[in-house]
Amino acid sequence: MIDVILPVLDEAAALPWVLERLPAGYRAIVADNGSTDGSPELARSLGARVVVEPQRGFGAACFAGLRAARSDVVCFMDCDGSLDPADLPRVADPVVSGAADLMLGARRAGRGAWPVHARIANRVLVYELARRGGPRLEDLGPMRAAGRRALLDLGVADRRFGWPLEMVVRADRAGWPIGEVGVPYHERTGRSKVTGTVRGTLRTVRDMAAVLA
């Protein structure tokens, strides 16, 4: 069994589709970060395990889910309908087999799925990561997999939007084999709170730039 950590903030519109698409052998841990739309109650009614993280921040929710997980390998995935849980084995299988210690799903975006400002910001960040001696990646993909115990020991400290980048930076410095595989990326369900807005993208870039610094 593989635990799938789903950081959630007001994702009731997307939750049923996401949870019903989980493949056999994968179980959901919904890490709720202050939803007011009934997301945690809905997730429980659909059979998901729910952990509540009162400290606001994407990284805080991800870390709460990681601490609650029990499987040897864990996955992370946005819960807004932009990623299909059916693609999780493509990301997790190389970690399970030992071919990679950290695996990222590089987004292959359909029309309207990835705003231009967010795509440009992502390209700048992966360029800066490589320029500073880090791994050469296509995307800081939000669908990813790693070993649970190793990830806890890695000591990722950011609790905001720098969490995904710090995970990669620390994994690279620790000598982890890092891999990527393409995954389809769709237009999200409902209103975007982060990279779908210019303000949200700027917040993400600020937090990730702090990690690079």
N, C-alpha and C positions, 0 to 999 in steps of 0.2 A: 504494500500500500504506500502511496506517495501523497503527502499532504500538500495541498495547494493553498497558498496564502493569498487572500484577496483583500487588499486594503480598500475600505469602503467609506465613502462620505456621500450620503444621499443618492444611492444607486438602485432604488426600488424598481425603477422602470426596466433596468437591465438584468437584475438578479435572477429572475426565473429562467431566462434564456441561458445565461451563463451556467447556472447550476445544473440545468438539465443536459447540458452539452459536455459535462465532465466525463471522460472515458472511464471504463471499468478499471478499477485499481487506483483511482485517484479520489481523494476526499477533500472537501472544502473546509478551510478555516477562514471565516469572514472576520476580519479585524476592523471593527467599526470605530470610526474616529469622530463621532459626534453627530451622527445622522439625525435629522428631524423629520424624515419622511417615512419612518417605519421600517427602514432597511434591516435592522437587526432582528426585529420580530418576524419579518417576512422570511429572512434567511433561516431562522430556526424552524419556522413552519414548513420549510422546504427540505429540512433534514441537515442543514449545515451546522457545524460547530461555530459558535460566535464568541469572540473575545472582544471586550470593550476597552479601548485605549483612550482615556480622557485627555492625555497630552496631545494637543493638536500638532499635526505634521505627518507627511507621507512616511518618512523614515520611522517615526514613532509607531505608526500602525503596522508597518512591515516587521519591526522588531518585536512587537507584541505577538504577532502571528507566529514569528519564528520561535519565540520562547514557548508558545503553546504547542508547537508541532512535536511529533514523536517519531516520524518516519526517518530513515537513514538519509534519504534524499528528499529535498523540498523544492517546490516550485513557487514562483511569484508571478502574478498576472494581474493586470488592470481588470476591473470588474465593471466596465462601462459598455461592454458589447463590441469594443473595437478589436478585440482579439478572440479567436475561437478556441475554447478549451480543447476541442478535438485535436488541435495541433500540439498539445502539451507533450505527447510522447516523442515528437521530433526533437524537442529541446531536452527532455529528461533522459532519453535513452543513452546518449553518449556519457552522461554522468554515471548512470547505473552501470554501464559496461566498463567504466574506468578510462574511456578515451579522452575525457575532459573533466576538470575539477569544477569549472564554471562554464555554463553554456548559456548563450544569449540568443534570443529570437530577433533577428534583424528584420525590421518592418518592411513589407512590400505593400505600399499604400495604394488603395483604390482612389478613384476620383473623389475629391472633397474630404478624404479621411484625415489628411495630415496638413494642417494649415501651413502656408509658405513660411511664415515667421518662425514656427516651431521647427520646421524641417531645416531651415538655415541655422537656427541655434544649435540643433543637434550636430550638424556638420562641423560647425565651428568648434564645438566641444570635443568631438572625436579627433579633429585635426590637432587641437592643442594637446590632447592626451598623448597622441603619437609623437608630436614635436618635442614633448618633454620626456621622451624615452619610454612611454607606456606602450601598451599593445596597439596594433593597427586594427581598428574595428570599423565596421560599416555603420553601426548604430549602437546606442546605449539602450538596447531593447528592454521594454518593461516585462516581457515574458522571459523568464530565466530559471535556471535550475542549478543547484549546488548541493553538496553534502551538508546536512544540518549541523553536526557537531563541528565540522571544520569551519563553517560559516560563523557559528557562535564564537569560536576561538579566534577568528579573524579580527574581532573587535571593532566592527564598523560603528562609529560614534555619532555620525550625523543623524538627526531626527527630523530633518526637513527634506527638501527636494535634492539635497546632495547625496542622499543614501545610495542611489543606484551607481553613481560615479565613484563614490568612495569604496563601494564593494569591489569594483573593477580595479581601482588603484591598489588597494590592499592585497587583492588576490594576485595581481601581477608582481608586486614586490615580494610576495611570499613564494613566488615561483610556480604558481598554479598554471597548468595548461588551460587556456581559455579558448573556447570555440564559438562559432556563430552558425546559425542556419536560418534561411529565409522563412518568414511566416507572413501570411496575408494580414493586412491591417485595414480595418473597415471604419466607416464613419460611426462615431460613437452614438449610443442611445442617450438622449436627454442633453441637458446643457452642460457644456464643458466648464470645469472650474479651474483648470490649470493651463495646459499648453494650447487649448482651444482659444484662449484669449491672449492678447498681447501682454496684458498685465501679468497673467499667470506665467507666460513664457519668460518674462523678465525676472520674476521671482525665482523660477527654476534655474535660469542662467546665473543669477546672483549666488544662489546656494552652491551650485556646482563649481563656479569660479572660485569660491572660497575653499573648496576641497582641493582644486588644482594649485591654489596658492600655498 
